Amino acid sequence: MKERRNKGTMAARREREGGDGGDDEISETESDRFIVKVAEYLQGAIGAHGWSEETVRGAFDEAVKHMPKGRARKALRAGFDEYADKLCDTIYRKNGPSIERTKEERKIAKLSKDPSSAWWALHQEPLEDFASASLEVLCVEFDYSLKRASFDIPAYVLMKALEISDMLPEDVATTEEIREAALRRLVDIAQASKAAFEKKATKTQDDFVKVNNLVGRLAGATAIRRKMQGARDETAKLAAEIVMLRHDFRKLASQDASLSPPEHEIGVTASHDAAVLLGNYRGDLAALLAERLPEDENELARMFGEGDLPIFECALGLGGFDADFEKRGKKNGLMFGMLDIDVKDVKDVGKNAPPALLRRPPKAKFDANKEVNDYDMEAFAHAGAGVSTTSIAESAFNKSDFIDTDYLTEALSLVGKDDDERSGPGRVKLYFAVVRVARAYIKLLNEAGKRKRSSAVARYMAVAPAPEVLLMHVPESSGIDNTDARAMSVELSVASIKALQSIVNEWNEMRTLFKSAAQSEGGFFIDVNRTAGDAARLAFEEGESAEDDGAGVDDETEKELMAMLDKLEGPDASSDDSDDEASDED
């Protein structure tokens, strides 16, 4: 990792312009300091890889070649053999030059001997095998890794430190790759720590608090990273994994009477975590949660309970935004929060502004003079729950500087990689994930007796319009109206599993056809039972009833929802006594 970091730094330094001006001499003090510093840097690699003197001289030559142009580089290149000899004497024979340490260097040397410091952690050998490590060992490595990650400097800080006026996109990307790799490893350690805690026969409060605090530190650091200049989609996706991890760990504790959350986390749910970690986009979390859903919707109640409702609410954007964004939004008359969808006044429903579900908010151009990148644009591009063929993106992004002129072309195409969220297939894949999460949430609410809430959620799904490319491939046999993108989402959230399956099958068939024709990579298939789906499609074509087979919402509730959609107003509160506490549930 150090080697990659050095390469990124060297690449950035090459952006400086100018020749090796001035004389070709540097003082003995300057050269000695340089030699000693290079020796210290290479010492770890030499021990780990058994480098020979020849290899070290080659590495030194490469480092000098990529130094910023100027007097020092010119002098080192002119007297390369002399300086290379000094370097090898310092490393292999311990008789090289010595230097007087600065105050800062003496401080770092002292910290490097303190086991509680980040400098100590930086020099510890990283743990490789997480699976077989004990919880105690994992917690120590977790702490060390969090401290090591503080040395992964973002591009805009590197530019200021090295006085670089501009940085090529590929150099910014190289810097972020290093940071993303470290964050990926941290999330893996966190997952391993949770698993080790879960396996313990006797779980103690001390162990629970220790792991919870480490995961909390990771969550806080990741929330900051996601907003930083240069941060990419991968960081946001890792943030979604942390939200899920935090929910899982809370759920684990709630099932053990001997464990309790720290006082400062009492009442905290996934929605609180997401407001900080995910900002104003929930697509990454919805995709993760959809992967956990069972193939058979009847299995939902066995796998999920009322304690899981917060993660579903969070994934559907019902948990609001970060506090600063809400404060700005409310000045414009927007409303936020989980209870907003339960209001009766249609005007208030229209003001509800959820986080984006289907399209990632675009960032502003990289600006080294700002620490935080604007990541909130799509939230302002909200739309009410009324039906419309215009999607959130097209209604507002065309008016901003963030518009991607190739967006519509790619979004309407059947050709593209399924993991590319900008492509038509990528958008459809995410859309089906969101629909499955909504259906699961509505079913869990119904089983908990919260019918009023589930009806409101179905109406709310109009905020996630079906992708245009999918509208063109909805079979008539499904019984779903594909003339309105928003109405289709509402219908699919409560339709029978047969109706949904027939659309999935039609899409998969068209996708396969175009994939073969275009020879593009990949081709996703929703993880559902194709045999049952094919039977459902035949049943529709033969004119059989599309009545729900018990896997979806019952007939009475579906009729009630459709009537509500026609009126665009909430049900009368007095008609549903089972959900009297809906306004206080969260």
Summary of the structure (lengths in Angstrom):
residues: 586
radius of gyration: 28.6
end to end distance: 43.6
largest distance: 92.2
contacts: 1826
relative contact order: 0.06
helix: 62%
strand: 1%
